[in-house]
Amino acid sequence: MANYSTDEAGFTTWEAYPEHNTRVDPKGKLVHFFDEEDIATLLPPGRFHLLTCDVVDLAEVPDGGPVTHREWLTVARKIRAC
């Protein structure tokens, strides 16, 4: 899975929202940014084995031109049912 990291530029430049690590983008959309604790909550070690969990630069080319995002790129294997 890929999730915006708190290292992403929007985390420090967009308007803060009361929910933990959430910001309001310039178009008014709520965006949650993930830190290491958020990833651990989503993929608890007793249920998942993390194969990779790194913050990486991911590039995309939307209509407005190329941008690069700082995202958590995580690959995990389920080790037991919920």
PDB file with SEQRES, HELIX, SHEET and CRYST1 records, atoms N, CA, C and O in Angstrom:
SEQRES   1 A   82  MET ALA ASN TYR SER THR ASP GLU ALA GLY PHE THR THR          
SEQRES   2 A   82  TRP GLU ALA TYR PRO GLU HIS ASN THR ARG VAL ASP PRO          
SEQRES   3 A   82  LYS GLY LYS LEU VAL HIS PHE PHE ASP GLU GLU ASP ILE          
SEQRES   4 A   82  ALA THR LEU LEU PRO PRO GLY ARG PHE HIS LEU LEU THR          
SEQRES   5 A   82  CYS ASP VAL VAL ASP LEU ALA GLU VAL PRO ASP GLY GLY          
SEQRES   6 A   82  PRO VAL THR HIS ARG GLU TRP LEU THR VAL ALA ARG LYS          
SEQRES   7 A   82  ILE ARG ALA CYS                                              
HELIX    1 AA1 ALA A    9  THR A   13  1                                   5    
HELIX    2 AA2 GLU A   36  LEU A   42  1                                   7    
SHEET    1 AA1 3 ALA A   2  TYR A   4  0                                        
SHEET    2 AA1 3 VAL A  67  LYS A  78 -1                                        
SHEET    3 AA1 3 PHE A  48  GLU A  60 -1                                        
SHEET    1 AA2 3 GLU A  15  ALA A  16  0                                        
SHEET    2 AA2 3 THR A  22  VAL A  24 -1                                        
SHEET    3 AA2 3 LEU A  30  HIS A  32 -1                                        
CRYST1    1.000    1.000    1.000  90.00  90.00  90.00 P 1           1          
ATOM      1  N   MET A   1       0.841  -1.163   0.000  1.00  0.00           N  
ATOM      2  CA  MET A   1       0.000   0.000   0.000  1.00  0.00           C  
ATOM      3  C   MET A   1       0.889   1.229   0.000  1.00  0.00           C  
ATOM      4  O   MET A   1       2.049   1.168   0.409  1.00  0.00           O  
ATOM      5  N   ALA A   2       0.351   2.323  -0.453  1.00  0.00           N  
ATOM      6  CA  ALA A   2       1.075   3.595  -0.449  1.00  0.00           C  
ATOM      7  C   ALA A   2       0.207   4.619   0.282  1.00  0.00           C  
ATOM      8  O   ALA A   2      -0.987   4.749   0.013  1.00  0.00           O  
ATOM      9  N   ASN A   3       0.832   5.340   1.210  1.00  0.00           N  
ATOM     10  CA  ASN A   3       0.122   6.345   2.001  1.00  0.00           C  
ATOM     11  C   ASN A   3       0.987   7.587   2.100  1.00  0.00           C  
ATOM     12  O   ASN A   3       2.203   7.489   2.264  1.00  0.00           O  
ATOM     13  N   TYR A   4       0.367   8.756   2.002  1.00  0.00           N  
ATOM     14  CA  TYR A   4       1.126  10.000   2.173  1.00  0.00           C  
ATOM     15  C   TYR A   4       1.870   9.986   3.505  1.00  0.00           C  
ATOM     16  O   TYR A   4       1.310   9.608   4.533  1.00  0.00           O  
ATOM     17  N   SER A   5       3.114  10.394   3.479  1.00  0.00           N  
ATOM     18  CA  SER A   5       3.939  10.486   4.675  1.00  0.00           C  
ATOM     19  C   SER A   5       3.824  11.880   5.282  1.00  0.00           C  
ATOM     20  O   SER A   5       3.505  12.842   4.583  1.00  0.00           O  
ATOM     21  N   THR A   6       4.083  11.985   6.568  1.00  0.00           N  
ATOM     22  CA  THR A   6       4.141  13.297   7.196  1.00  0.00           C  
ATOM     23  C   THR A   6       5.348  14.085   6.691  1.00  0.00           C  
ATOM     24  O   THR A   6       5.507  15.255   7.037  1.00  0.00           O  
ATOM     25  N   ASP A   7       6.201  13.457   5.876  1.00  0.00           N  
ATOM     26  CA  ASP A   7       7.313  14.150   5.209  1.00  0.00           C  
ATOM     27  C   ASP A   7       6.858  14.850   3.924  1.00  0.00           C  
ATOM     28  O   ASP A   7       7.625  15.608   3.330  1.00  0.00           O  
ATOM     29  N   GLU A   8       5.626  14.603   3.494  1.00  0.00           N  
ATOM     30  CA  GLU A   8       5.060  15.220   2.286  1.00  0.00           C  
ATOM     31  C   GLU A   8       4.930  16.730   2.504  1.00  0.00           C  
ATOM     32  O   GLU A   8       4.595  17.171   3.603  1.00  0.00           O  
ATOM     33  N   ALA A   9       5.190  17.508   1.478  1.00  0.00           N  
ATOM     34  CA  ALA A   9       5.155  18.974   1.586  1.00  0.00           C  
ATOM     35  C   ALA A   9       3.816  19.498   2.095  1.00  0.00           C  
ATOM     36  O   ALA A   9       3.791  20.432   2.897  1.00  0.00           O  
ATOM     37  N   GLY A  10       2.716  18.923   1.652  1.00  0.00           N  
ATOM     38  CA  GLY A  10       1.396  19.386   2.070  1.00  0.00           C  
ATOM     39  C   GLY A  10       1.158  19.279   3.567  1.00  0.00           C  
ATOM     40  O   GLY A  10       0.334  20.010   4.117  1.00  0.00           O  
ATOM     41  N   PHE A  11       1.867  18.383   4.228  1.00  0.00           N  
ATOM     42  CA  PHE A  11       1.666  18.216   5.664  1.00  0.00           C  
ATOM     43  C   PHE A  11       2.033  19.485   6.426  1.00  0.00           C  
ATOM     44  O   PHE A  11       1.387  19.827   7.417  1.00  0.00           O  
ATOM     45  N   THR A  12       3.054  20.173   5.970  1.00  0.00           N  
ATOM     46  CA  THR A  12       3.476  21.390   6.671  1.00  0.00           C  
ATOM     47  C   THR A  12       2.890  22.665   6.075  1.00  0.00           C  
ATOM     48  O   THR A  12       2.912  23.711   6.724  1.00  0.00           O  
ATOM     49  N   THR A  13       2.363  22.597   4.845  1.00  0.00           N  
ATOM     50  CA  THR A  13       1.879  23.817   4.202  1.00  0.00           C  
ATOM     51  C   THR A  13       0.354  23.929   4.149  1.00  0.00           C  
ATOM     52  O   THR A  13      -0.169  25.037   4.030  1.00  0.00           O  
ATOM     53  N   TRP A  14      -0.366  22.815   4.234  1.00  0.00           N  
ATOM     54  CA  TRP A  14      -1.825  22.872   4.165  1.00  0.00           C  
ATOM     55  C   TRP A  14      -2.409  23.152   5.546  1.00  0.00           C  
ATOM     56  O   TRP A  14      -1.764  22.923   6.569  1.00  0.00           O  
ATOM     57  N   GLU A  15      -3.635  23.649   5.552  1.00  0.00           N  
ATOM     58  CA  GLU A  15      -4.328  23.986   6.797  1.00  0.00           C  
ATOM     59  C   GLU A  15      -4.516  22.744   7.673  1.00  0.00           C  
ATOM     60  O   GLU A  15      -4.954  21.697   7.197  1.00  0.00           O  
ATOM     61  N   ALA A  16      -4.179  22.877   8.955  1.00  0.00           N  
ATOM     62  CA  ALA A  16      -4.354  21.772   9.894  1.00  0.00           C  
ATOM     63  C   ALA A  16      -5.836  21.518  10.142  1.00  0.00           C  
ATOM     64  O   ALA A  16      -6.647  22.444  10.134  1.00  0.00           O  
ATOM     65  N   TYR A  17      -6.175  20.259  10.360  1.00  0.00           N  
ATOM     66  CA  TYR A  17      -7.531  19.823  10.694  1.00  0.00           C  
ATOM     67  C   TYR A  17      -7.448  19.175  12.074  1.00  0.00           C  
ATOM     68  O   TYR A  17      -6.405  18.616  12.414  1.00  0.00           O  
ATOM     69  N   PRO A  18      -8.510  19.230  12.881  1.00  0.00           N  
ATOM     70  CA  PRO A  18      -8.420  18.704  14.247  1.00  0.00           C  
ATOM     71  C   PRO A  18      -8.015  17.223  14.360  1.00  0.00           C  
ATOM     72  O   PRO A  18      -7.398  16.835  15.352  1.00  0.00           O  
ATOM     73  N   GLU A  19      -8.349  16.402  13.372  1.00  0.00           N  
ATOM     74  CA  GLU A  19      -7.974  14.983  13.438  1.00  0.00           C  
ATOM     75  C   GLU A  19      -6.460  14.830  13.287  1.00  0.00           C  
ATOM     76  O   GLU A  19      -5.841  15.504  12.465  1.00  0.00           O  
ATOM     77  N   HIS A  20      -5.872  13.944  14.082  1.00  0.00           N  
ATOM     78  CA  HIS A  20      -4.434  13.670  14.077  1.00  0.00           C  
ATOM     79  C   HIS A  20      -3.894  13.481  12.655  1.00  0.00           C  
ATOM     80  O   HIS A  20      -4.426  12.681  11.886  1.00  0.00           O  
ATOM     81  N   ASN A  21      -2.839  14.219  12.312  1.00  0.00           N  
ATOM     82  CA  ASN A  21      -2.128  14.109  11.028  1.00  0.00           C  
ATOM     83  C   ASN A  21      -3.006  14.350   9.805  1.00  0.00           C  
ATOM     84  O   ASN A  21      -2.707  13.838   8.725  1.00  0.00           O  
ATOM     85  N   THR A  22      -4.074  15.112   9.953  1.00  0.00           N  
ATOM     86  CA  THR A  22      -4.966  15.392   8.825  1.00  0.00           C  
ATOM     87  C   THR A  22      -4.878  16.869   8.476  1.00  0.00           C  
ATOM     88  O   THR A  22      -4.792  17.727   9.354  1.00  0.00           O  
ATOM     89  N   ARG A  23      -4.902  17.154   7.165  1.00  0.00           N  
ATOM     90  CA  ARG A  23      -4.827  18.523   6.666  1.00  0.00           C  
ATOM     91  C   ARG A  23      -5.939  18.743   5.642  1.00  0.00           C  
ATOM     92  O   ARG A  23      -6.547  17.795   5.146  1.00  0.00           O  
ATOM     93  N   VAL A  24      -6.190  20.016   5.338  1.00  0.00           N  
ATOM     94  CA  VAL A  24      -7.162  20.395   4.315  1.00  0.00           C  
ATOM     95  C   VAL A  24      -6.370  20.921   3.130  1.00  0.00           C  
ATOM     96  O   VAL A  24      -5.641  21.905   3.251  1.00  0.00           O  
ATOM     97  N   ASP A  25      -6.516  20.258   1.973  1.00  0.00           N  
ATOM     98  CA  ASP A  25      -5.763  20.695   0.795  1.00  0.00           C  
ATOM     99  C   ASP A  25      -6.367  21.975   0.221  1.00  0.00           C  
ATOM    100  O   ASP A  25      -7.441  22.387   0.659  1.00  0.00           O  
ATOM    101  N   PRO A  26      -5.707  22.613  -0.746  1.00  0.00           N  
ATOM    102  CA  PRO A  26      -6.205  23.887  -1.291  1.00  0.00           C  
ATOM    103  C   PRO A  26      -7.611  23.814  -1.901  1.00  0.00           C  
ATOM    104  O   PRO A  26      -8.277  24.840  -2.032  1.00  0.00           O  
ATOM    105  N   LYS A  27      -8.067  22.614  -2.273  1.00  0.00           N  
ATOM    106  CA  LYS A  27      -9.408  22.458  -2.841  1.00  0.00           C  
ATOM    107  C   LYS A  27     -10.447  22.123  -1.771  1.00  0.00           C  
ATOM    108  O   LYS A  27     -11.618  21.918  -2.091  1.00  0.00           O  
ATOM    109  N   GLY A  28     -10.025  22.065  -0.488  1.00  0.00           N  
ATOM    110  CA  GLY A  28     -10.948  21.781   0.600  1.00  0.00           C  
ATOM    111  C   GLY A  28     -11.079  20.308   0.945  1.00  0.00           C  
ATOM    112  O   GLY A  28     -11.900  19.951   1.789  1.00  0.00           O  
ATOM    113  N   LYS A  29     -10.295  19.446   0.317  1.00  0.00           N  
ATOM    114  CA  LYS A  29     -10.349  17.997   0.553  1.00  0.00           C  
ATOM    115  C   LYS A  29      -9.512  17.638   1.780  1.00  0.00           C  
ATOM    116  O   LYS A  29      -8.400  18.137   1.949  1.00  0.00           O  
ATOM    117  N   LEU A  30     -10.061  16.761   2.643  1.00  0.00           N  
ATOM    118  CA  LEU A  30      -9.307  16.280   3.801  1.00  0.00           C  
ATOM    119  C   LEU A  30      -8.321  15.210   3.350  1.00  0.00           C  
ATOM    120  O   LEU A  30      -8.677  14.297   2.605  1.00  0.00           O  
ATOM    121  N   VAL A  31      -7.084  15.329   3.807  1.00  0.00           N  
ATOM    122  CA  VAL A  31      -6.034  14.377   3.458  1.00  0.00           C  
ATOM    123  C   VAL A  31      -5.336  13.940   4.744  1.00  0.00           C  
ATOM    124  O   VAL A  31      -4.875  14.772   5.525  1.00  0.00           O  
ATOM    125  N   HIS A  32      -5.263  12.625   4.953  1.00  0.00           N  
ATOM    126  CA  HIS A  32      -4.555  12.105   6.124  1.00  0.00           C  
ATOM    127  C   HIS A  32      -3.126  11.746   5.719  1.00  0.00           C  
ATOM    128  O   HIS A  32      -2.892  11.111   4.691  1.00  0.00           O  
ATOM    129  N   PHE A  33      -2.194  12.164   6.544  1.00  0.00           N  
ATOM    130  CA  PHE A  33      -0.785  11.857   6.348  1.00  0.00           C  
ATOM    131  C   PHE A  33      -0.383  10.861   7.433  1.00  0.00           C  
ATOM    132  O   PHE A  33      -0.803  10.994   8.583  1.00  0.00           O  
ATOM    133  N   PHE A  34       0.421   9.872   7.078  1.00  0.00           N  
ATOM    134  CA  PHE A  34       0.749   8.788   7.991  1.00  0.00           C  
ATOM    135  C   PHE A  34       2.163   8.933   8.542  1.00  0.00           C  
ATOM    136  O   PHE A  34       3.101   9.291   7.829  1.00  0.00           O  
ATOM    137  N   ASP A  35       2.281   8.645   9.831  1.00  0.00           N  
ATOM    138  CA  ASP A  35       3.603   8.548  10.437  1.00  0.00           C  
ATOM    139  C   ASP A  35       3.837   7.068  10.768  1.00  0.00           C  
ATOM    140  O   ASP A  35       2.987   6.223  10.484  1.00  0.00           O  
ATOM    141  N   GLU A  36       4.972   6.764  11.358  1.00  0.00           N  
ATOM    142  CA  GLU A  36       5.312   5.376  11.652  1.00  0.00           C  
ATOM    143  C   GLU A  36       4.280   4.714  12.578  1.00  0.00           C  
ATOM    144  O   GLU A  36       3.961   3.536  12.417  1.00  0.00           O  
ATOM    145  N   GLU A  37       3.772   5.470  13.532  1.00  0.00           N  
ATOM    146  CA  GLU A  37       2.774   4.942  14.462  1.00  0.00           C  
ATOM    147  C   GLU A  37       1.469   4.580  13.743  1.00  0.00           C  
ATOM    148  O   GLU A  37       0.844   3.566  14.053  1.00  0.00           O  
ATOM    149  N   ASP A  38       1.064   5.418  12.779  1.00  0.00           N  
ATOM    150  CA  ASP A  38      -0.153   5.125  12.005  1.00  0.00           C  
ATOM    151  C   ASP A  38      -0.003   3.825  11.218  1.00  0.00           C  
ATOM    152  O   ASP A  38      -0.927   3.012  11.176  1.00  0.00           O  
ATOM    153  N   ILE A  39       1.153   3.630  10.600  1.00  0.00           N  
ATOM    154  CA  ILE A  39       1.389   2.408   9.823  1.00  0.00           C  
ATOM    155  C   ILE A  39       1.343   1.194  10.755  1.00  0.00           C  
ATOM    156  O   ILE A  39       0.744   0.176  10.407  1.00  0.00           O  
ATOM    157  N   ALA A  40       1.963   1.288  11.923  1.00  0.00           N  
ATOM    158  CA  ALA A  40       1.953   0.180  12.882  1.00  0.00           C  
ATOM    159  C   ALA A  40       0.530  -0.140  13.342  1.00  0.00           C  
ATOM    160  O   ALA A  40       0.202  -1.301  13.584  1.00  0.00           O  
ATOM    161  N   THR A  41      -0.314   0.888  13.463  1.00  0.00           N  
ATOM    162  CA  THR A  41      -1.708   0.672  13.857  1.00  0.00           C  
ATOM    163  C   THR A  41      -2.471  -0.063  12.758  1.00  0.00           C  
ATOM    164  O   THR A  41      -3.284  -0.943  13.043  1.00  0.00           O  
ATOM    165  N   LEU A  42      -2.208   0.298  11.505  1.00  0.00           N  
ATOM    166  CA  LEU A  42      -2.878  -0.367  10.380  1.00  0.00           C  
ATOM    167  C   LEU A  42      -2.429  -1.808  10.210  1.00  0.00           C  
ATOM    168  O   LEU A  42      -3.223  -2.677   9.849  1.00  0.00           O  
ATOM    169  N   LEU A  43      -1.149  -2.058  10.472  1.00  0.00           N  
ATOM    170  CA  LEU A  43      -0.559  -3.377  10.240  1.00  0.00           C  
ATOM    171  C   LEU A  43       0.134  -3.873  11.510  1.00  0.00           C  
ATOM    172  O   LEU A  43       1.363  -3.916  11.563  1.00  0.00           O  
ATOM    173  N   PRO A  44      -0.650  -4.253  12.544  1.00  0.00           N  
ATOM    174  CA  PRO A  44      -0.042  -4.656  13.812  1.00  0.00           C  
ATOM    175  C   PRO A  44       0.874  -5.872  13.641  1.00  0.00           C  
ATOM    176  O   PRO A  44       0.550  -6.797  12.897  1.00  0.00           O  
ATOM    177  N   PRO A  45       2.011  -5.867  14.327  1.00  0.00           N  
ATOM    178  CA  PRO A  45       3.003  -6.926  14.156  1.00  0.00           C  
ATOM    179  C   PRO A  45       2.503  -8.329  14.492  1.00  0.00           C  
ATOM    180  O   PRO A  45       3.038  -9.301  13.961  1.00  0.00           O  
ATOM    181  N   GLY A  46       1.507  -8.466  15.344  1.00  0.00           N  
ATOM    182  CA  GLY A  46       0.972  -9.794  15.633  1.00  0.00           C  
ATOM    183  C   GLY A  46       0.133 -10.376  14.506  1.00  0.00           C  
ATOM    184  O   GLY A  46      -0.152 -11.573  14.495  1.00  0.00           O  
ATOM    185  N   ARG A  47      -0.262  -9.535  13.561  1.00  0.00           N  
ATOM    186  CA  ARG A  47      -1.115  -9.986  12.444  1.00  0.00           C  
ATOM    187  C   ARG A  47      -0.452  -9.873  11.088  1.00  0.00           C  
ATOM    188  O   ARG A  47      -0.864 -10.538  10.137  1.00  0.00           O  
ATOM    189  N   PHE A  48       0.589  -9.025  10.985  1.00  0.00           N  
ATOM    190  CA  PHE A  48       1.253  -8.812   9.700  1.00  0.00           C  
ATOM    191  C   PHE A  48       2.763  -8.845   9.862  1.00  0.00           C  
ATOM    192  O   PHE A  48       3.306  -8.386  10.867  1.00  0.00           O  
ATOM    193  N   HIS A  49       3.427  -9.392   8.864  1.00  0.00           N  
ATOM    194  CA  HIS A  49       4.885  -9.346   8.790  1.00  0.00           C  
ATOM    195  C   HIS A  49       5.231  -8.313   7.718  1.00  0.00           C  
ATOM    196  O   HIS A  49       4.910  -8.500   6.544  1.00  0.00           O  
ATOM    197  N   LEU A  50       5.889  -7.220   8.125  1.00  0.00           N  
ATOM    198  CA  LEU A  50       6.253  -6.178   7.166  1.00  0.00           C  
ATOM    199  C   LEU A  50       7.438  -6.636   6.337  1.00  0.00           C  
ATOM    200  O   LEU A  50       8.496  -6.963   6.876  1.00  0.00           O  
ATOM    201  N   LEU A  51       7.259  -6.659   5.027  1.00  0.00           N  
ATOM    202  CA  LEU A  51       8.342  -7.019   4.118  1.00  0.00           C  
ATOM    203  C   LEU A  51       9.150  -5.781   3.751  1.00  0.00           C  
ATOM    204  O   LEU A  51      10.378  -5.835   3.689  1.00  0.00           O  
ATOM    205  N   THR A  52       8.464  -4.666   3.508  1.00  0.00           N  
ATOM    206  CA  THR A  52       9.109  -3.369   3.310  1.00  0.00           C  
ATOM    207  C   THR A  52       8.199  -2.314   3.918  1.00  0.00           C  
ATOM    208  O   THR A  52       6.975  -2.441   3.898  1.00  0.00           O  
ATOM    209  N   CYS A  53       8.809  -1.286   4.451  1.00  0.00           N  
ATOM    210  CA  CYS A  53       8.053  -0.171   5.004  1.00  0.00           C  
ATOM    211  C   CYS A  53       8.988   1.031   5.017  1.00  0.00           C  
ATOM    212  O   CYS A  53       9.669   1.299   6.007  1.00  0.00           O  
ATOM    213  N   ASP A  54       9.006   1.749   3.896  1.00  0.00           N  
ATOM    214  CA  ASP A  54       9.943   2.852   3.719  1.00  0.00           C  
ATOM    215  C   ASP A  54       9.232   4.071   3.167  1.00  0.00           C  
ATOM    216  O   ASP A  54       8.241   3.951   2.447  1.00  0.00           O  
ATOM    217  N   VAL A  55       9.744   5.245   3.507  1.00  0.00           N  
ATOM    218  CA  VAL A  55       9.266   6.480   2.890  1.00  0.00           C  
ATOM    219  C   VAL A  55      10.062   6.662   1.603  1.00  0.00           C  
ATOM    220  O   VAL A  55      11.293   6.657   1.614  1.00  0.00           O  
ATOM    221  N   VAL A  56       9.341   6.824   0.488  1.00  0.00           N  
ATOM    222  CA  VAL A  56       9.971   6.948  -0.828  1.00  0.00           C  
ATOM    223  C   VAL A  56       9.376   8.138  -1.576  1.00  0.00           C  
ATOM    224  O   VAL A  56       8.319   8.650  -1.209  1.00  0.00           O  
ATOM    225  N   ASP A  57      10.061   8.564  -2.616  1.00  0.00           N  
ATOM    226  CA  ASP A  57       9.537   9.580  -3.528  1.00  0.00           C  
ATOM    227  C   ASP A  57       8.815   8.873  -4.667  1.00  0.00           C  
ATOM    228  O   ASP A  57       9.401   8.037  -5.354  1.00  0.00           O  
ATOM    229  N   LEU A  58       7.541   9.208  -4.867  1.00  0.00           N  
ATOM    230  CA  LEU A  58       6.758   8.654  -5.965  1.00  0.00           C  
ATOM    231  C   LEU A  58       6.334   9.793  -6.875  1.00  0.00           C  
ATOM    232  O   LEU A  58       5.715  10.760  -6.431  1.00  0.00           O  
ATOM    233  N   ALA A  59       6.669   9.673  -8.139  1.00  0.00           N  
ATOM    234  CA  ALA A  59       6.354  10.728  -9.106  1.00  0.00           C  
ATOM    235  C   ALA A  59       5.073  10.380  -9.854  1.00  0.00           C  
ATOM    236  O   ALA A  59       4.775   9.212 -10.101  1.00  0.00           O  
ATOM    237  N   GLU A  60       4.327  11.417 -10.205  1.00  0.00           N  
ATOM    238  CA  GLU A  60       3.147  11.258 -11.057  1.00  0.00           C  
ATOM    239  C   GLU A  60       3.054  12.465 -11.975  1.00  0.00           C  
ATOM    240  O   GLU A  60       3.657  13.507 -11.720  1.00  0.00           O  
ATOM    241  N   VAL A  61       2.291  12.306 -13.047  1.00  0.00           N  
ATOM    242  CA  VAL A  61       2.147  13.395 -14.006  1.00  0.00           C  
ATOM    243  C   VAL A  61       0.652  13.653 -14.224  1.00  0.00           C  
ATOM    244  O   VAL A  61       0.071  13.151 -15.186  1.00  0.00           O  
ATOM    245  N   PRO A  62       0.026  14.439 -13.327  1.00  0.00           N  
ATOM    246  CA  PRO A  62      -1.374  14.810 -13.539  1.00  0.00           C  
ATOM    247  C   PRO A  62      -1.466  15.905 -14.598  1.00  0.00           C  
ATOM    248  O   PRO A  62      -0.447  16.346 -15.129  1.00  0.00           O  
ATOM    249  N   ASP A  63      -2.677  16.340 -14.901  1.00  0.00           N  
ATOM    250  CA  ASP A  63      -2.880  17.370 -15.928  1.00  0.00           C  
ATOM    251  C   ASP A  63      -2.089  18.646 -15.662  1.00  0.00           C  
ATOM    252  O   ASP A  63      -1.673  19.323 -16.602  1.00  0.00           O  
ATOM    253  N   GLY A  64      -1.877  18.978 -14.395  1.00  0.00           N  
ATOM    254  CA  GLY A  64      -1.162  20.207 -14.051  1.00  0.00           C  
ATOM    255  C   GLY A  64       0.351  20.107 -14.193  1.00  0.00           C  
ATOM    256  O   GLY A  64       1.047  21.105 -14.006  1.00  0.00           O  
ATOM    257  N   GLY A  65       0.875  18.938 -14.516  1.00  0.00           N  
ATOM    258  CA  GLY A  65       2.313  18.763 -14.664  1.00  0.00           C  
ATOM    259  C   GLY A  65       2.866  17.814 -13.615  1.00  0.00           C  
ATOM    260  O   GLY A  65       2.157  17.434 -12.684  1.00  0.00           O  
ATOM    261  N   PRO A  66       4.135  17.427 -13.760  1.00  0.00           N  
ATOM    262  CA  PRO A  66       4.718  16.426 -12.868  1.00  0.00           C  
ATOM    263  C   PRO A  66       4.861  16.915 -11.429  1.00  0.00           C  
ATOM    264  O   PRO A  66       5.172  18.078 -11.173  1.00  0.00           O  
ATOM    265  N   VAL A  67       4.624  15.990 -10.500  1.00  0.00           N  
ATOM    266  CA  VAL A  67       4.812  16.246  -9.073  1.00  0.00           C  
ATOM    267  C   VAL A  67       5.432  15.001  -8.438  1.00  0.00           C  
ATOM    268  O   VAL A  67       5.303  13.893  -8.959  1.00  0.00           O  
ATOM    269  N   THR A  68       6.095  15.200  -7.324  1.00  0.00           N  
ATOM    270  CA  THR A  68       6.664  14.085  -6.579  1.00  0.00           C  
ATOM    271  C   THR A  68       6.099  14.120  -5.168  1.00  0.00           C  
ATOM    272  O   THR A  68       6.081  15.168  -4.522  1.00  0.00           O  
ATOM    273  N   HIS A  69       5.638  12.967  -4.696  1.00  0.00           N  
ATOM    274  CA  HIS A  69       5.068  12.845  -3.358  1.00  0.00           C  
ATOM    275  C   HIS A  69       5.986  12.010  -2.478  1.00  0.00           C  
ATOM    276  O   HIS A  69       6.660  11.099  -2.959  1.00  0.00           O  
ATOM    277  N   ARG A  70       6.010  12.327  -1.176  1.00  0.00           N  
ATOM    278  CA  ARG A  70       6.717  11.504  -0.179  1.00  0.00           C  
ATOM    279  C   ARG A  70       5.663  10.581   0.420  1.00  0.00           C  
ATOM    280  O   ARG A  70       4.731  11.035   1.083  1.00  0.00           O  
ATOM    281  N   GLU A  71       5.820   9.293   0.182  1.00  0.00           N  
ATOM    282  CA  GLU A  71       4.816   8.332   0.637  1.00  0.00           C  
ATOM    283  C   GLU A  71       5.474   7.135   1.306  1.00  0.00           C  
ATOM    284  O   GLU A  71       6.612   6.772   1.010  1.00  0.00           O  
ATOM    285  N   TRP A  72       4.710   6.528   2.228  1.00  0.00           N  
ATOM    286  CA  TRP A  72       5.105   5.247   2.777  1.00  0.00           C  
ATOM    287  C   TRP A  72       4.781   4.197   1.728  1.00  0.00           C  
ATOM    288  O   TRP A  72       3.644   4.127   1.261  1.00  0.00           O  
ATOM    289  N   LEU A  73       5.738   3.394   1.355  1.00  0.00           N  
ATOM    290  CA  LEU A  73       5.506   2.254   0.472  1.00  0.00           C  
ATOM    291  C   LEU A  73       5.685   1.017   1.327  1.00  0.00           C  
ATOM    292  O   LEU A  73       6.788   0.698   1.770  1.00  0.00           O  
ATOM    293  N   THR A  74       4.573   0.323   1.551  1.00  0.00           N  
ATOM    294  CA  THR A  74       4.560  -0.784   2.490  1.00  0.00           C  
ATOM    295  C   THR A  74       4.059  -2.051   1.810  1.00  0.00           C  
ATOM    296  O   THR A  74       3.031  -2.052   1.132  1.00  0.00           O  
ATOM    297  N   VAL A  75       4.805  -3.119   2.009  1.00  0.00           N  
ATOM    298  CA  VAL A  75       4.382  -4.450   1.556  1.00  0.00           C  
ATOM    299  C   VAL A  75       4.391  -5.330   2.803  1.00  0.00           C  
ATOM    300  O   VAL A  75       5.386  -5.404   3.525  1.00  0.00           O  
ATOM    301  N   ALA A  76       3.255  -5.996   3.039  1.00  0.00           N  
ATOM    302  CA  ALA A  76       3.134  -6.819   4.244  1.00  0.00           C  
ATOM    303  C   ALA A  76       2.469  -8.154   3.893  1.00  0.00           C  
ATOM    304  O   ALA A  76       1.724  -8.268   2.920  1.00  0.00           O  
ATOM    305  N   ARG A  77       2.765  -9.151   4.716  1.00  0.00           N  
ATOM    306  CA  ARG A  77       2.162 -10.466   4.568  1.00  0.00           C  
ATOM    307  C   ARG A  77       1.325 -10.729   5.828  1.00  0.00           C  
ATOM    308  O   ARG A  77       1.800 -10.565   6.952  1.00  0.00           O  
ATOM    309  N   LYS A  78       0.082 -11.136   5.615  1.00  0.00           N  
ATOM    310  CA  LYS A  78      -0.770 -11.466   6.754  1.00  0.00           C  
ATOM    311  C   LYS A  78      -0.264 -12.767   7.378  1.00  0.00           C  
ATOM    312  O   LYS A  78      -0.019 -13.750   6.678  1.00  0.00           O  
ATOM    313  N   ILE A  79      -0.111 -12.757   8.715  1.00  0.00           N  
ATOM    314  CA  ILE A  79       0.377 -13.969   9.364  1.00  0.00           C  
ATOM    315  C   ILE A  79      -0.715 -14.642  10.189  1.00  0.00           C  
ATOM    316  O   ILE A  79      -0.551 -15.788  10.608  1.00  0.00           O  
ATOM    317  N   ARG A  80      -1.808 -13.957  10.423  1.00  0.00           N  
ATOM    318  CA  ARG A  80      -2.959 -14.595  11.064  1.00  0.00           C  
ATOM    319  C   ARG A  80      -4.213 -13.790  10.765  1.00  0.00           C  
ATOM    320  O   ARG A  80      -4.146 -12.602  10.450  1.00  0.00           O  
ATOM    321  N   ALA A  81      -5.351 -14.451  10.867  1.00  0.00           N  
ATOM    322  CA  ALA A  81      -6.631 -13.805  10.563  1.00  0.00           C  
ATOM    323  C   ALA A  81      -6.962 -12.752  11.624  1.00  0.00           C  
ATOM    324  O   ALA A  81      -6.422 -12.760  12.730  1.00  0.00           O  
ATOM    325  N   CYS A  82      -7.869 -11.844  11.245  1.00  0.00           N  
ATOM    326  CA  CYS A  82      -8.288 -10.755  12.144  1.00  0.00           C  
ATOM    327  C   CYS A  82      -8.940 -11.280  13.344  1.00  0.00           C  
ATOM    328  O   CYS A  82      -9.356 -10.508  14.208  1.00  0.00           O  
TER     329      CYS A  82                                                      
END                                                                             
